[in-house]
Amino acid sequence: MAGRKEKGTDFPMPIRAVPYRHQMEAFRFACGLFGILPEGIRESGSRDEPSGQPRAGCALLMEMGTGKTLTTIGITGALVNAGRIRRVLVVAPLSILGVWEEEFQKFADFPYCLVVLSGNGSRKRDTLRHMAGAALQVAVVNYESAWRMEKDLGAWRPDLIVADEGHKIKTHNISASRAMHRLGAKAGYRLLLTGTVITNKAVDVFSQYKFVNPAIFGQSFYAFRGRYFDMVGYGNHTPVLKKSMEAELMERMHSIAFRATKAECLDLPEMTDILRQVELEPAALQIYRGLVKESYAELSGGEVTATNILTRLLRLSQLTGGFIGNDETSAVEQVSCAKLSALKDILDGIMAEGKKLVIIARFVPEIKAICRLLENRKLRYSCIAGGVRDREAHVAAFQNEPEVMVFVGQIATAGLGITLTAASTMVFYSLDYSMSNFEQAKARIHRVGQRMPCTYLYLVARGTVDEKVLSALGDKADLARTLVDDYRSGRNPFA
């Protein structure tokens, strides 16, 4: 993400991009908390403790699409350049790990070595032990692995720990949260990244702040709850924030937090595209590769036309979405959950922000699986797919009813004639090959009545036809002609 540079900046972000104003402000706020702003430009964001020691934690409460990752890379580079850190641990949801690798490669304007810890436990530990040789070492790992590897990660001694999508540790007594609290206590610097620390209830603040800076709300959950909340309801199990303590809670929370919403970031572009690559499971990838070979072999047995290439491409696209049909029984088998897992993480983030979401998919089995996921999470949704009646009622419910948080649409049937401006974020779970359908679907949220910049997330299975389809749509190219040309040039058009 790049944008207009803030005027008069004497302490630039060490990134290969021009940051937006809010990103620059977030960068300087964090650097002020960490005590690395030059004396000449200390400002209200510089909040040293009375002792003169900078606070070690900062929360970036930045909504999806405002550039938390880029800002964090800039802060990391500033800490490196100030000689404060040599090892960074990034903990994030599984589906986002690859994003950190890509964003560092794209934006970091300082030397580093980054590894994503993957594979079984012994392989992850071996990778961590053998990191060496760079001015900055960055290890990226998911939350479950972080608590299972807590001893190894602690022994690695990260100087900076980043908790991405920090609402994942909102519950104070689960294993992942406890591990992050203990790891954070040993690190010199901590960053918490999330759209908002308050998800369904204000009590969620405690665990996240115990990681980022326990001096704000203390070490004891029960002392925190007793100070700020009344316990009400049946059995006195429901915490309700005391009106008399609301101002203090917010003041303490924002003392180390930088807040950015899409509505407030006036220099954001009208539309932002975010690629979210997912990894097919080994078994699914094996099936996919077999189908690629089979499809290529079938082409050599007859005339190569746009129609027969797209027909074979169809099965590959179905598989990347998680499903494959059985030609003999006409049954549909689920072979992958990779995109569903990535969608769960996106849902967690957008629901934590209290925002609505539009999900677009191509195939009926995908639509059904997405709807089951929403039902299991007790999220109310509207859906328009083939055969659905009362389209207007589904649209009206999403647009007007606060409880209806998600709209699920099939790209061929929900891309025309409807307005979904209650959301400013759209997920493309899968795509068809029609440029018209693609542009019409995007226009459902980016139209008259939309008051915020729009964010589009694309779930793409790495190393598959998903990449070809999205690339062709982005370039406004004729996908079928491109694939036919690939074949006639001696290349496998599906590889």
C-alpha positions in Angstrom: 0.0 0.0 0.0 1.4 3.4 -1.0 0.1 6.9 -0.9 0.8 10.6 -0.2 3.7 11.4 2.0 3.2 13.5 5.1 4.9 16.9 4.7 7.7 17.8 7.0 8.7 14.3 7.9 12.3 14.2 9.2 12.1 10.6 10.4 11.1 8.5 7.4 9.9 5.0 7.5 12.5 2.5 6.2 10.2 1.0 3.5 10.2 0.9 -0.3 6.9 2.8 -0.6 5.5 6.2 0.2 3.2 5.7 3.2 -0.2 7.2 3.7 -0.5 10.0 6.3 -2.2 7.7 8.9 0.6 5.1 8.4 3.2 7.7 9.1 1.4 8.9 12.2 1.1 5.3 13.5 4.8 4.8 12.8 5.8 7.9 14.7 3.4 7.1 17.5 5.0 3.7 18.0 8.5 5.0 17.7 7.7 7.6 20.3 6.5 4.9 22.7 9.6 2.9 22.0 11.9 6.0 22.6 13.5 6.1 19.2 12.1 9.4 17.8 14.9 12.0 17.4 14.7 14.7 20.0 13.8 17.4 17.5 10.6 15.8 16.5 9.2 14.5 19.8 5.5 15.1 19.9 2.3 13.9 21.7 2.8 10.4 20.3 6.1 10.2 22.3 5.0 9.0 25.7 8.0 8.1 27.9 7.4 6.9 31.4 8.4 9.3 34.3 11.5 7.2 34.8 12.6 8.0 31.3 12.3 4.4 30.1 10.1 4.1 27.0 7.0 1.8 27.3 7.7 -1.5 25.6 4.3 -2.1 24.0 2.2 -0.5 21.4 -1.3 -1.4 20.0 -2.0 -0.6 16.4 -5.8 -0.6 16.2 -6.1 -0.3 12.4 -9.0 -1.7 10.4 -8.5 -4.1 7.6 -7.3 -2.3 4.5 -5.5 0.5 6.3 -2.0 -1.1 6.2 -1.1 -2.6 9.6 1.5 -4.9 8.1 3.4 -2.2 6.2 3.4 0.1 9.2 4.8 -2.7 11.4 7.5 -3.4 8.9 8.4 0.3 9.1 8.5 0.2 12.9 10.7 -2.9 12.8 13.1 -1.2 10.5 13.4 1.8 12.7 14.1 -0.4 15.7 16.8 -2.2 13.7 18.4 1.1 12.6 18.4 2.3 16.2 20.3 -0.8 17.2 17.5 -2.0 19.5 16.5 -5.4 18.0 18.1 -8.4 16.2 15.3 -11.0 16.4 11.6 -10.6 15.6 8.8 -13.1 16.3 5.6 -12.6 14.3 2.6 -14.7 15.6 -0.4 -14.7 13.3 -3.3 -16.9 12.1 -2.2 -19.7 9.9 -3.7 -18.3 6.7 -1.8 -15.0 7.1 1.7 -16.3 7.6 2.6 -16.1 3.9 1.4 -12.5 3.8 4.2 -11.5 6.2 6.8 -13.1 3.9 5.4 -11.3 0.8 5.1 -7.9 2.5 8.6 -8.0 4.0 10.0 -8.9 0.5 8.0 -6.1 -1.1 8.5 -3.3 1.4 11.4 -3.8 3.9 14.2 -1.4 3.1 16.7 -2.9 5.5 18.6 -6.2 5.6 16.8 -9.2 7.1 16.3 -13.0 7.0 12.8 -14.3 7.3 11.4 -17.8 7.7 7.9 -19.1 8.1 8.0 -21.9 10.5 6.1 -24.8 8.9 6.0 -28.6 8.9 5.9 -30.8 12.0 7.1 -29.6 15.4 10.7 -31.0 15.0 11.1 -29.3 11.6 9.9 -26.0 13.0 12.3 -26.2 15.9 15.2 -27.2 13.6 14.5 -24.2 11.3 14.5 -21.9 14.3 17.8 -23.3 15.7 19.5 -22.8 12.4 18.6 -19.2 11.7 21.8 -17.2 11.5 23.9 -14.7 9.6 21.6 -11.7 9.1 21.5 -8.4 10.8 17.8 -9.1 11.5 16.2 -12.5 11.9 12.4 -12.7 11.6 10.5 -15.9 12.5 6.8 -16.1 11.5 4.6 -18.7 13.2 0.9 -19.4 13.9 -0.7 -19.1 17.4 -1.2 -22.8 18.0 2.5 -23.5 17.2 3.6 -20.5 19.3 2.2 -22.0 22.5 3.4 -25.5 21.6 6.8 -24.2 20.9 6.9 -21.7 23.8 10.0 -23.1 25.4 12.0 -23.0 22.0 10.7 -19.5 21.1 11.6 -18.2 24.6 15.1 -19.7 24.2 15.5 -18.0 20.8 15.0 -14.7 22.7 13.1 -12.4 20.3 13.6 -8.7 21.0 10.3 -7.8 19.3 7.1 -9.9 19.3 4.2 -9.0 17.0 0.8 -10.4 17.7 -1.1 -10.1 14.4 -4.9 -10.3 14.6 -4.4 -9.9 18.3 -8.1 -10.6 19.1 -7.0 -14.2 18.8 -5.7 -13.9 22.4 -8.8 -12.0 23.7 -9.6 -14.9 26.1 -7.2 -14.6 29.0 -7.0 -18.2 30.2 -6.6 -20.2 27.0 -3.2 -21.8 26.2 -2.4 -19.5 23.3 -3.0 -16.4 25.4 -1.0 -17.6 28.3 1.9 -18.5 26.1 1.8 -15.0 24.5 1.7 -13.4 27.9 4.8 -15.3 29.1 6.7 -14.7 25.8 5.8 -11.0 25.8 7.1 -10.6 29.3 10.6 -11.6 28.1 10.7 -9.4 25.0 11.9 -5.8 25.0 9.2 -4.6 22.5 5.7 -5.8 21.7 3.2 -4.8 19.0 -0.4 -5.8 19.0 -2.2 -5.6 15.6 -6.0 -5.7 15.4 -8.9 -3.8 14.0 -10.1 -3.3 17.6 -9.2 -4.9 20.9 -12.9 -4.8 21.9 -14.7 -7.6 20.1 -18.0 -8.7 21.5 -17.3 -7.2 25.0 -15.0 -4.7 26.6 -13.6 -7.4 29.0 -11.7 -8.7 25.9 -9.2 -5.8 26.4 -7.5 -7.4 29.4 -5.7 -10.4 27.8 -4.5 -8.5 24.7 -3.1 -5.7 26.9 -1.5 -8.2 29.3 0.6 -9.2 26.3 1.3 -5.8 24.9 1.9 -3.9 28.2 0.6 -5.4 31.5 1.3 -2.1 33.3 -1.9 -0.7 31.7 -4.4 -3.0 33.3 -2.3 -5.2 35.6 -1.6 -8.9 35.8 -4.8 -10.1 37.4 -7.9 -10.6 35.2 -10.2 -10.8 38.3 -8.8 -7.5 39.7 -9.3 -5.9 36.3 -12.8 -7.2 36.0 -13.7 -6.1 39.5 -12.5 -2.6 38.9 -14.2 -2.0 35.6 -17.2 -4.3 35.4 -20.4 -5.2 37.3 -21.3 -8.9 37.1 -25.0 -9.2 36.2 -27.5 -11.7 34.8 -28.3 -15.2 35.9 -25.6 -16.4 38.3 -23.8 -13.1 37.9 -21.7 -14.4 35.0 -22.1 -11.5 32.6 -19.6 -8.6 32.8 -21.1 -5.1 32.1 -18.8 -2.1 31.9 -19.4 0.4 34.8 -20.4 3.7 33.4 -18.3 5.4 36.0 -15.2 3.6 34.8 -15.7 3.8 31.0 -13.7 7.0 30.6 -10.7 5.6 32.6 -10.8 2.3 30.6 -10.7 4.1 27.3 -8.0 6.6 28.4 -5.7 3.8 29.6 -6.4 1.7 26.5 -5.6 4.5 24.1 -2.5 5.7 26.0 -0.5 3.1 24.1 -2.8 2.6 21.1 -3.0 4.2 17.6 -6.5 4.0 16.1 -7.2 4.1 12.3 -10.5 3.4 10.6 -11.2 3.4 6.9 -13.7 6.2 7.5 -11.0 8.4 9.1 -8.2 7.7 6.6 -9.2 10.3 4.0 -6.2 9.6 1.7 -7.0 5.9 1.1 -7.8 5.0 -2.5 -11.4 4.2 -3.4 -10.5 0.6 -3.9 -7.8 -1.6 -2.4 -7.0 -5.2 -3.5 -5.5 -7.7 -1.1 -4.2 -11.1 -2.2 -4.5 -13.7 0.4 -2.7 -16.8 -0.8 -3.6 -20.2 0.8 -1.7 -23.5 0.7 -3.6 -26.6 -0.3 -3.1 -29.5 2.0 -0.6 -32.1 0.8 -3.3 -34.7 -0.1 -5.3 -32.1 -2.0 -2.2 -30.8 -3.8 -1.4 -34.4 -4.9 -4.9 -34.7 -6.3 -4.6 -31.4 -8.0 -1.3 -32.2 -9.7 -2.7 -35.5 -10.9 -5.6 -33.7 -12.4 -3.3 -31.2 -14.1 -1.4 -34.0 -15.8 -4.6 -35.7 -16.8 -6.1 -32.6 -18.2 -3.0 -31.9 -20.3 -2.9 -35.4 -21.6 -6.6 -35.2 -22.7 -5.9 -32.1 -24.8 -3.4 -33.9 -26.9 -6.1 -36.4 -28.0 -8.3 -33.8 -29.9 -8.7 -30.3 -31.2 -7.6 -27.7 -28.8 -10.2 -25.0 -28.5 -11.2 -22.4 -25.9 -14.2 -24.4 -24.9 -12.4 -27.7 -24.2 -9.6 -25.9 -22.3 -12.0 -24.0 -20.1 -14.0 -27.2 -19.5 -10.9 -28.9 -18.1 -10.0 -25.7 -16.2 -13.3 -25.9 -14.5 -12.5 -29.0 -12.5 -9.2 -27.5 -11.4 -11.0 -24.4 -10.2 -13.5 -26.5 -8.3 -10.7 -28.4 -6.5 -8.9 -25.2 -5.4 -12.2 -24.3 -3.7 -12.1 -27.6 -1.8 -14.4 -29.8 -3.9 -14.2 -32.4 -6.6 -17.0 -34.2 -8.4 -17.2 -38.0 -8.9 -18.0 -38.7 -12.6 -19.5 -42.1 -11.8 -21.8 -41.2 -8.9 -22.3 -37.4 -9.5 -21.4 -36.9 -5.8 -19.3 -34.0 -4.7 -16.4 -34.8 -2.3 -14.7 -32.2 -0.1 -10.9 -32.6 -0.5 -9.6 -29.3 1.0 -10.4 -26.9 3.8 -7.7 -24.4 3.0 -9.9 -21.6 1.7 -12.5 -22.2 4.5 -9.8 -21.9 7.1 -8.6 -18.6 5.5 -12.2 -17.4 5.4 -12.5 -18.2 9.2 -9.6 -15.9 9.9 -11.1 -13.1 7.8 -14.4 -13.5 9.5 -12.8 -13.3 12.9 -11.1 -10.0 12.0 -14.0 -8.3 10.3 -16.5 -9.4 13.0 -14.1 -8.1 15.7 -14.3 -4.8 14.0 -18.1 -5.0 14.0 -18.3 -4.6 10.3 -20.4 -6.3 7.6 -18.9 -8.6 4.9 -19.8 -9.7 1.4 -18.5 -13.1 0.3 -18.6 -14.0 -3.4 -18.0 -17.6 -4.7 -18.6 -19.4 -7.9 -19.6 -23.0 -7.1 -22.7 -24.3 -5.3 -20.7 -26.6 -3.0 -18.6 -23.6 -1.9 -21.7 -21.6 -1.2 -23.2 -24.4 0.9 -19.9 -24.8 2.9 -19.7 -21.1 3.5 -23.3 -21.0 4.8 -22.6 -24.0 7.1 -19.6 -22.1 8.5 -21.7 -19.1 9.2 -24.4 -21.1 10.8 -21.9 -22.9 13.0 -20.7 -19.5 14.2 -24.2 -18.4 14.8 -23.8 -15.5 12.3 -26.9 -14.3 10.6 -26.5 -13.9 6.8 -28.3 -13.3 3.5 -27.6 -15.5 0.5 -28.4 -15.2 -3.2 -27.4 -18.2 -5.3 -29.1 -20.2 -8.1 -32.7 -21.0 -7.2 -33.0 -18.5 -4.3 -36.2 -16.5 -4.4 -37.0 -13.2 -2.8 -33.7 -11.6 -3.8 -35.0 -8.2 -2.7 -35.8 -9.5 0.8 -32.3 -11.0 1.2 -30.7 -7.7 0.1 -32.9 -5.6 2.3 -32.1 -7.7 5.3 -28.4 -7.3 4.8 -28.6 -3.6 4.0 -31.0 -2.7 6.9 -30.8 -5.2 9.7 -27.8 -4.8 12.0 -27.9 -8.5 13.0 -27.4 -9.7 9.4 -23.6 -9.4 9.2 -22.7 -11.4 6.1 -23.9 -11.6 2.5 -23.1 -14.7 0.5 -23.5 -14.5 -3.2 -22.9 -16.7 -6.2 -20.9 -14.6 -8.7 -23.2 -15.5 -11.7 -26.5 -14.7 -10.0 -25.6 -12.0 -7.4 -23.5 -9.7 -9.5 -26.3 -7.7 -11.1 -28.9 -5.3 -10.0 -28.3 -5.3 -6.2 -26.7 -2.8 -3.8 -24.6 -4.1 -0.9 -23.2 -0.8 0.4 -23.8 -1.8 4.0 -20.4 -3.5 3.6 -17.1 -2.0 2.4 -15.2 -5.3 2.3 -15.7 -8.1 -0.2 -14.1 -11.5 -0.2 -13.7 -13.4 -3.5 -13.7 -17.0 -2.4 -13.4 -18.1 -6.0 -13.8 -16.5 -9.4 -15.3 -17.4 -12.8 -13.6 -16.5 -16.0 -16.0 -13.6 -17.0 -14.6 -10.1 -16.8 -18.1 -8.8 -16.8 -19.2 -10.9 -13.8 -16.0 -9.9 -12.0 -16.5 -6.2 -12.5 -20.2 -6.3 -11.8 -19.6 -8.2 -8.5 -17.1 -5.6 -7.3 -19.5 -2.9 -8.1 -22.0 -4.2 -5.6 -20.2 -2.5 -2.7 -18.4 0.3 -4.7 -21.4 2.3 -5.9 -23.6 5.3 -5.0 -24.3 5.2 -1.3 -20.9 3.9 -0.3 -19.2 6.3 2.1 -16.0 4.4 2.8 -13.1 3.0 0.7 -13.7 -0.5 -0.5 -11.4 -3.5 0.3 -11.3 -6.6 -1.9 -9.7 -9.8 -0.7 -8.9 -12.6 -3.1 -8.4 -16.2 -1.8 -5.9 -17.8 -4.2 -4.5 -21.3 -3.8 -0.8 -20.9 -4.3 0.7 -22.5 -7.5 -2.7 -23.2 -9.1 -5.0 -22.0 -11.8 -6.4 -19.5 -9.3 -3.3 -17.4 -10.0 -3.9 -17.6 -13.8 -7.5 -16.6 -13.5 -6.9 -13.6 -11.2 -4.0 -12.4 -13.3 -6.1 -12.6 -16.5 -9.0 -10.7 -14.9 -6.6 -8.1 -13.4 -5.0 -7.6 -16.8 -8.4 -7.6 -18.6 -7.0 -10.4 -20.8 -8.9 -13.2 -22.6 -8.1 -16.2 -20.4 -9.2 -18.8 -22.9 -7.0 -17.3 -25.7 -4.1 -17.1 -23.3 -4.3 -20.7 -22.3 -4.7 -21.8 -26.0 -1.6 -19.8 -26.8 0.2 -21.5 -23.9 -0.6 -25.0 -25.3 0.3 -24.1 -28.9 3.7 -22.8 -27.6 4.3 -26.3 -26.0 3.5 -25.3 -22.4 1.0 -27.0 -20.1 -1.8 -24.3 -19.9 -2.9 -25.7 -16.5 0.5 -25.7 -14.8 
